[in-house]
Amino acid sequence: MSRILIIDDEPAIGWSLRELFTDAGHAVELAASVAAGLETCARFAPDALLLDVRLPGKDGLTALPEFRLLAPEAPVIVMTAFGDLDTAVRATGGGAFDYLLKPFNLETVSQVMARALAERPHTAAQSGALRPAAGSRAGVQLLGSSPPMQEVFKQISLVAPTDLPVLVTGETGTGKDLVAQAIHAHSQRRDGPLVATSLAALAPSVIESELFGHVRGAFTGATTDRPGLFALAAGGTLFLDEIGEAPLDVQVKLLRALENRVVTPVGAAAPRPVDVRVIAATNRSLHEAIRAGTFREDLYHRLHVFPIHMPSLATRGNDIQLLARHFLARHTSGRPPGEFTPECLAALGQRPWPGNVRELKHTIEYAAVVARGGLIRPEHLPASTLATAVTDSRPADVQVAEAIWAWVDAALIHTDTASGPLHETLMTLVETELVQRVLVAADGNRTAAAKLLGLDRATLRSKLSR
């Protein structure tokens, strides 16, 4: 039997939790405020606490250190109906064992309490291990109240104060870069730089030099020493987006940098120490890349120390309305905020959002312009990007390729011949636009873009370099 103290000002929640734990054989005490909770804690000596955030008078998070002083070996489980990233960081940083979002089911509470009591000695020993320094709050715009996002907030709050590598996965447009920003902002490295790059945007021939730097004379054009991104991120965080695009030879050096904390600039004779926390992200399946031989399994395991998965927007429920209002307020900054009709909000909730949060942002900006400051109605929304796919059963890559080449045909329709100088000149003029359209259609995936164009990847890389 254990002693459990519940601090919550909602009588129904207090009663149901007391019945749950009493039936399980525990001794339970209730308090409806911080003051009453502290008094009961001093008298009752609980083995575990359930603490609500919003309480009359002082809130639970502010009082958390006081409860930990009175019962230093008792794990504290924080409860809140208003979860956000800052709440999760404050709870974890204050030494909470876990935090639960209301409404929750009793089975979940029971499981978390059982785990807290079972791990109690270890929890007490480690209660301060994950505390970020004071003032770690930062204004990163990572929003959401849905259960999937609450899990993301909890994971960020746990890993941010550590120096562990993080691998962020998720579809394009879900906000993986915001996760990296939030981890850095709430870490001990927040006063250092956050350096970010997308490996998909770098030509393979320059990735090594960009990451690790080079010395004078290392190659043609290297007239001076140049620090790489690892050096520029010293004392801070390096965010490597699209990690799956790293060439295999660069992956070997990334592994060495992570394991030994040293990098060797191109052309240098000796390695140099680096002090960097690495966060990587990908929208691809690295498991498939490993099977295909394009990604090293040892690097995957070194990056996968603490994985965080960003949910797709379609799975986030009411977060769509929350984010829509947020983007509208940002778009109308300095002017009276606009508003959506209920029908428009319903229409937003029914869309598939293949482009996720990025697509929602652009949709709201478009609608705000069309509505010209008035109520935003369903007719102001742009057509869904999947509108044609719903009625066309052909494979998506076939549809995209045919649409692109139809565009090229239209550009060439006024030429007198299918070959010759005029044709070659016009093809040169449209090539840049064509490649850009294919890359957008392929979500930046160069392998997929090359397939759509009927080119090998090396040829596409050459065109991108030009």
N, C-alpha and C positions, 0 to 999 in steps of 0.2 A: 504493500500500500504506500502511496505517495501523497504529499500534501500539495494541492494545487490552488493558486490564488487567481481569481478572475476579476479584472478591473474593466467594467463596461457599464455605461449608463443606460443601455437599452434593456429593460426588464425581461423582455422575451428572450433575448440572446443569453443573458445571464442565467435565466431559469433553465433553458435547454442545455446549456453547457454544464451546469451543475448536475442536472439529471444524468447526462451522458457519463460524466466522470464518477459520480456517486455509484451508478450502476456497475461501473468497472471496478469498484472497490476502493476508490481514492477518497481522501478527506478533502472537501472543497469549501472555500470561503469566497464570498462575493463582496465587491466594493464598487460604488458608482461614481467615484471621483479619484483624482490623484491623492488628495489629502487623506481620504478614507483608506485608499489602497496602501499608502505608506504606513499608516498606523497599523493596519491589519498585517502588513508584511513584517513589521518589527515584532509583533506579538506571535504570529502564526508560523514564522520561519518556513516559508514554502519551499518545496523541491522544484517547482516550476511555476511560471506566471504566464497568463494570457492577458495582454495589455492592449486596450483600444487606443487609437491615435487621437480621435476627437472626443474630448471629455470636458465637462464644465470646469471652468477655471483654467488650470494649467493643462496643456495637452500631453498625451502619453509620451511622445518622442522627446519632448523637453525634459520630462521627468525620468526618462529611461536610466540615465546615470545614477539617479538617487536610488532607484530600485536595485540597481546592480551593486551599489555600496551596501545596502541592507541585506541583500541575498546574493553574494558574489558567486556562489556555486550553482545558483538556480538559473536554468536557461529561460529566456524570455521570448515568447512568441507574440509578435506584434500583429494586431488586427486593424484593418482600415477599409472603409468603403470608398476612399478617395485616393487610390494608389496612383503614383506617378514615379518617375525616375528619382526625383529628389527625396521622396518618402522612403523608397527602397534603400537609397544610399545612406540616409540618416539613420534608418533602422539598423542596417548592417554595420555601419560605422560606429554606432552606439553600443554595439555588442549584442544585438538581438540574434537569437538562434535561427529564426525564420520569420517570414511575414506572410500573412494570409489576407486575401482580398475578399471582402464581403460582397454579395452573399456567398457563403461556402456551405458545403454539406458536412454533416457531422462525422461521416466516415473519414473525410480528409483531415478534420481537426484531430480525430482520434489517432490517425496514423502519424501525424506530425508530432503530437504529444508523446506517443510511444517512442518515437525516434529520439526526441529531446531527452526523455528520461533515461533511455538506454545509453545515450552518448554523454550523459551529464558530467562525468569526471573529465572527459576530453574537452567538452565545451567550456568548462570552467578554466582549464589550463590555457585554452586558446582564445579566451573571450576578448582579448585586446589585439589579437594578431592581425585582424583585417580592418582596423580603424584607420580611415583616412585622416590626414591632418585637418585642423580646423580651417574653415573657410573654403572647403572644397566644392561648394556648390557652384555650378556653372550653367549658363543659359543655353545649353544645347537643345535644339528644337526637336526632340525625340518624343512624340506625343502618342497617347493611346491609353484606353482604359479597359480594353478587351483582355481576357485571360491570356491569350498568346503573348501580348505585349507586356503584361505584368510579369510573365516568366522571363522575358528579355530583360526587363528592369532589374529583376532579382539577380539574374546572372551577371549583369554589368556591375551591380553593387558588390557582388562577391569577388569578382576577379579584378576590378579596377585597382584596389590598393596593393595587389600583388605585382610581381614582375613577370608573370607567366605569359608565354606566347598565346595569342587568341586567333582562332580561325572562324571567321564570320561567313556563313553560307546563306543563300537565299536568291530568289529570282532577281532579275534586273529591275531596278527602280524601287526596291523595298526599303532602302535607306541604310545599307551596310556601312557607308561612310559615316553616317551619323552615330552608329554604334562605336566606331573607332574614335570619333571625337568625344563621345561621352566617357568612354573608358579613360582616355587621356585626361580629360577635364577633371575627373574624380580620382586621379591617381596621384602618387607621390611625385610623379614627373611632370605635373601640370605646369610648373614654372619653366620647363624646358620646351623645346620646339616640338611641334607635331608636323612631320614632313610626310606628305602623301604623294603617291604616284600610281598610275595605272600601267601595268606592264603591257597591256594590250595596245597602249598608245605609243609604245617605244619600239623602234625597229630592233629586231634581235641582235643586229651587229653592234648596237650601242648600249644594250641593257647592262652589260657587265661594267662598262665605263660609268654609266649613270649611277649604278648602285654603289660601286666600290671606289670610283675615282680613277685617275690615271696620273702618271708622272710625265714630266717633259720628255719628249722624244719617244714615247711609247708607241706611237704610230704617226702616220703622215697627218700633219695639222695639229699635233699635240705640242704646242709651242710653250706651254706653261703647265705646272702642276695644277690639277683640278680636283677638289674634294668631291667624293661621291655622296649619295643621299645618306648612307650610313654615317658618314662623318658630319654631315649637316644636321642630323638628328641626334647628335651626341647629347646625352643627358635627358633626352626626351623619348618620343615614340616615332617609329617608322611604320606607316600604313602602306602595305603593298596590295593594291587592288588587282583583281584578275591574276592571281598568283599562278593559275593553271597555264598562263601564256609564257611562263619563264622557260627558256631553252634548257635542255638537260645539263649542259656544261655550267650554266649559271646556277642551276639547282644544287649542284655539288658545292659551290662556293657559298650559297645561302645556308646550306646545312652546316658548313664549317663555321660560318658567322654565328649561327644560333648556338652551336654546341661549345665552341671555344672562345666566342666573343672576340674574334679577330677577323680582319679583312685584309686582302692584299690588293692594292690598286694595280691596275693594268700597267705592266712595265716595271713595277717595284720589285726589289730583291727580297724584301722581308715583310711579313705580315704586321699589321698595326692594330692595337687594341681598340675596341669600340664599346661604348656603354649605351646600348639602345634596347628599348622594348619593341618587339615586332608584333604587329597585328596584320594578318593577311585576310583576304576576302576572295570569294569566287562565286560565280553563278553557275558554274559547271559541276558535274559530278567528278570529283577527283578519284573516286573508286574506279570509274570507267577509264579515266586517264591512266591510272596505274595498270589496269588490265591491258590497255592499248600500248603500254610502254612509253608514254609521253610524260609521265610524272613519277618521280622517285617515291617509293613507299616509305623509305626512311625519313625523307623530308616531310611527307604527309604526317607521320606520327610525331615528328618534332613540332610541327605547327598545330596539330590537333590536340594539344595538351588541354585546352579549354575551348570547346566549340560553342558557338552561339548561332542559332538559326533564326533568321528574320522571316516571319510569316508573310505570306502573300496578302495583299490588301483584301482580296475576296473572302478571306477567312477571319477578318477582324471585326465583323459586325458593325456596331455603332461607331467604331473609329472612323468610318468613312464620313459620317456627318461631322464629327469632331474636327477631322482634318480639313474638310471642305470649308467649314466656317473659319478655321485658322488661315487657310490660304486666301480666302476672300478678304479677311481683315488685313492681311499683309498687302494684298493688291490695292486696297483702298486706303492705305496708310495716309494720314493727313486729310482724308475726306470722311464724311459720314459713312459708317460701314453699311454694306448692302445686306440683303437677306434673301433666303431661298423660300420658295413656296413649298408647302408640304408635298405636293406632287413632284417637285423637282428633287427633294431629298429622297423620296421613294424611288425615283428613277436612278439616282446615283447609287442607291443600295442594290439595285437589280443588275447593274453592269458587271461584266466579268473582270475588268481591269487587268488585262494582260501586261500593261506597263506599270502596274502597281501605283505606289504613291507619286512617282514622277508623272505618270499619266494623269492622275487626279489633279495634281497641281496645275498642269497645263490646261486641263479641261476647265477648271474654275477660272483661270485667267482669261481664257477665250470667252466663257460665258459672261464674265463681268464686263468685258468690252462690248459684247453684243447687247447686253441689257442696258448699257449706258446709264448706270447708276440706279436703275429701278429694280423691282423684284426680279429675281432670277427664276425663270420658268423652264420647264422641260424643253421647250422649243429653242431656248437659248444655248443648249448644250450642243457641242459638235457631235457628229456621227461617231458611234463607237468604232474603234479600230478593228473590231471583229465583225462588223456589219456584213461584209461580203463573205467572210468565211462561214457564216451561219447558213447561207443559202448555196454555197459552192462546195461540193463534196470532193473536189480534186485536192490532192496533197498541197499543203501550204507552200512548199518550195516551188512547186510547179506554177501555182498562181502568181507568186512573187516574180519568178523569172519571166513568165509570159508578159506580165504587166510592164516589167522593166524593158524588155526587148520591144514591146509595142511602142513604148516611149521613144526608143532609139529609131524605130522605123518611121515614126512621125517626124522626127528631126531630119531624117534623110529623104523624105518623100519627094522633095523638090529637086533632088539631084538628077542629072540626065543619065548618069551611069552608076552602076553599082561598084565601080572601081575607079582608079585613077587619082590624080592629085587632089581634086575637089573632094572626093569621098574621104581620102586620107586626112585632109585638113579638117573636115567636119568631124570625123571620128576623134581626132585629137582634141577638138574643142569640147566634145560631149563626154569624153572619157572621164574627166574629173567628176562631173555631175553623176555619171553612171556609177562609178565606184562608190561615191558617197551614198547614193540611194541604196545600193546593195548592202553596204555596211550597216545602214540604219535598219534595213529589212531583216538583217541577220543579227540585230542587237549587238553589233560590234565584234561578233565572232568571225575572225579572219578565215578560219577553215571553212565555215559554212558559206561565207561570202565568196570564197574562191570556187566552191562547188557550184554556186548559183551562176557565176560568171563563166563557168567552163574552163577555168584556169587552174594551174597548180599554185600552191601557196607561195612558192618562191617568186613566180611571175607577179602575183598580186602584191607581194611585199615590195618588189621593184617599182611597180606603178605607184604605190603609196609613198615611197621614198621620193619619186620624181614630183 
